[in-house]
Amino acid sequence: MRSPDPNDVITLGNLATVYIQLGRHAEAVKTAERAFTLDPEFAFAQATLAYVYGRAGRRAEARKILARLEQRPDVSPYMLAGVHVGLGDSDRAFQQLDRAVEGTDDQISDLGIDAVFDPLRSDPRMDALLARLKLKGYASPARSLEAE
């Protein structure tokens, strides 16, 4: 088995998200900042950093990045929704998720398993979205563990 590339932006972004889920905010921030430094124009790196900043309580920094992301036509509603989750703004997150469902956002198929959206799982709007995607009852691994 090959070791992951320590300079791969997507790997680092995903690792930062895992650190957030584990409550290891300092490591999450450091990892997301490294990903951003490696490719500062990559929307995924920017969105991940904004999400991590939001979850780590660095909301002003997260909002600055979000404002830049919202100006880019290449940034998906799904990605913007994740940043809003990081900021604790579920209404704006659901607005973006609705846009993702209505549009051609390929990432929306991950909604049932993406741990970024776990804070929204108890909201009835999530079940409605998953039903629209024909993913009703499809829970993330974190939610499945909570039920045990």
C-alpha positions in Angstrom: 0.0 0.0 0.0 1.3 3.4 -1.0 1.5 6.2 1.6 -0.5 9.3 0.9 1.3 12.2 -0.6 2.0 14.7 2.3 1.8 17.5 -0.2 -1.5 16.5 -1.8 -4.0 19.4 -1.2 -7.1 17.1 -1.3 -5.5 14.7 1.2 -4.6 17.5 3.5 -8.0 19.1 3.2 -9.7 15.8 4.1 -7.3 15.3 7.0 -8.1 18.8 8.3 -11.8 17.9 8.2 -11.1 14.7 10.2 -9.2 16.7 12.8 -12.2 19.0 13.2 -14.5 16.0 13.6 -12.2 14.8 16.4 -12.1 18.2 18.1 -8.5 18.7 17.3 -8.9 22.3 16.1 -5.3 23.4 16.2 -4.2 20.5 14.1 -7.1 21.1 11.7 -6.2 24.7 11.3 -2.5 23.9 10.7 -3.3 21.2 8.2 -5.9 23.3 6.3 -3.5 26.3 6.2 -0.8 24.0 4.7 -3.2 22.8 2.0 -4.1 26.4 1.3 -0.4 27.4 1.1 0.3 24.7 -1.4 -2.5 25.8 -3.8 -4.1 29.1 -2.7 -6.2 29.4 -5.8 -7.8 26.0 -5.5 -11.4 26.4 -4.4 -11.4 23.2 -2.3 -8.4 24.5 -0.3 -10.1 27.8 0.3 -13.4 26.3 1.2 -11.8 23.8 3.5 -9.8 26.5 5.3 -13.0 28.6 5.7 -14.9 25.6 7.1 -12.1 24.8 9.5 -11.7 28.4 10.6 -15.5 28.6 11.2 -15.5 25.4 13.3 -12.4 26.5 15.2 -14.1 29.8 16.2 -12.2 32.0 13.7 -15.4 33.3 12.1 -14.1 36.6 10.8 -11.4 34.8 8.8 -13.8 32.3 7.6 -16.3 35.0 6.4 -13.5 36.8 4.5 -12.7 33.6 2.6 -16.4 32.9 2.1 -16.9 36.3 0.6 -14.2 35.6 -2.0 -15.5 32.2 -2.7 -19.0 33.6 -3.4 -17.6 35.8 -6.1 -16.1 32.8 -8.0 -18.4 31.2 -10.6 -16.4 27.9 -10.4 -17.3 27.3 -6.7 -20.1 24.8 -6.2 -23.1 25.5 -4.0 -22.2 22.2 -2.1 -18.8 23.7 -1.2 -20.4 26.9 -0.1 -22.9 25.0 2.0 -20.0 23.3 3.8 -18.5 26.7 4.7 -21.9 27.8 6.1 -22.0 24.7 8.2 -18.6 25.6 9.6 -19.9 29.0 10.5 -23.0 27.5 12.2 -25.4 29.0 9.7 -27.7 26.1 8.9 -30.3 28.3 7.0 -27.7 29.5 4.5 -26.2 26.0 4.3 -29.6 24.6 3.3 -30.1 27.3 0.8 -26.9 26.3 -0.9 -27.7 22.6 -0.7 -31.1 23.3 -2.4 -29.2 25.1 -5.2 -26.9 22.1 -5.4 -29.8 19.7 -5.7 -31.5 21.8 -8.3 -28.4 22.4 -10.4 -25.8 20.1 -11.8 -23.5 19.9 -8.7 -21.9 16.4 -8.8 -20.8 16.7 -5.2 -24.3 16.6 -3.9 -24.3 12.8 -4.2 -21.9 12.8 -1.2 -24.4 14.5 1.1 -25.5 11.3 2.8 -22.0 10.4 4.0 -20.1 13.7 4.1 -19.3 14.3 7.8 -19.1 18.1 7.2 -22.9 18.0 7.1 -23.3 16.0 10.3 -24.4 19.0 12.3 -27.4 19.3 10.0 -28.5 15.7 10.2 -31.1 16.2 13.0 -32.8 19.0 11.0 -35.9 17.7 9.1 -34.7 19.6 6.0 -31.8 17.2 5.7 -34.2 14.2 5.5 -36.2 16.1 2.8 -33.0 16.8 0.8 -31.9 13.2 1.1 -35.4 12.0 0.0 -35.2 14.3 -3.1 -31.9 12.7 -3.9 -33.3 9.2 -3.2 -30.8 8.9 -0.3 -33.4 8.8 2.5 -32.2 6.9 5.5 -28.6 7.1 4.3 -26.6 8.3 7.3 -23.0 9.2 7.7 -20.8 6.9 9.6 -20.7 9.4 12.5 -24.5 9.4 12.8 -24.6 5.6 12.7 -22.2 5.5 15.6 -24.3 7.9 17.6 -27.3 5.7 17.3 -25.5 2.7 18.9 
